[in-house]
């Protein structure tokens, strides 16, 4: 019994030490060339969601994000990720900037 408790505790500590396994929220650029990036005056967002590793729904595309922001000229794009409990809940958001 003592060995099982020790192994379970070690496993739980290992999982908690892994970056982002319990909760992760970050934003990264989708552009490769960031030297002279102009963001523009408008921002648009679109997302898709994953639930229970079984269902994924939504439109997280660049076109949907531009439409939500009223953007006709896209100048830059970012991606925002939210993951909870190894992806039990997952959201991917595309953010576009432009005019």
Secondary structure, 3 states (H helix, E strand, C coil): CHHHHHHHHHHHHHHHHCCCCCEEEEEEECCCCCCCCCCCCEEEEEEEEEECCCEEEECCCHHHHHHHHCCCCEEEEEEEEEEECCCCEEEEEEEEEEC
